[in-house]
């Protein structure tokens, strides 16, 4: 009879507290990342809609301004009924003013959503860094690396909360470097 081969010694887990802390951190960060990704996707859709509205409205504004200019030229040349031309000029002047305001509102909406999108993007990036360093902390059994992951995770959660409740926390220097 041959003897059963010996099993190699499995590495012992010296500190289960570290593994529990890593597991808890991974769960919290994963849930936060899921929430951030859902909200960020919705914000991007809103940005696309605002962009399309802005382009369409500016095009309509330009067409209205062109009509206004043509009525002004017809009035100046005397080739049109003066009362009708003045009425059309007033109509196109008001219409172009309204369209300009609508286009600027769409641009403001886009800018507002872009600001929030930056917050959620930064939150997602920091959460990825936190997850990576936390996983490595478990592998190398190092608390300081877990603490680093907690720092990055805390910043991630800060930017997530700022995006959700629309706090004016926006690191322009980091965003400028990354874009």
Secondary structure, 3 states (H helix, E strand, C coil): CCCCCCCCCCCCCCCHHHHHHHHHHHHHHHHHHHHHHHHHHHHHHHHHHHHHHHHHHHHHHHHHHHHHHHHHHHHHHCCCCHHHHHHHHHHHHHHHHHHHHHHHHHHHHHHHHHHHHHHHHHHHHHHHHHHHHHHHHHHHCCHHHHHHHHHHHHHHHHHHHHHHHCCCCCCHHHHHHHC
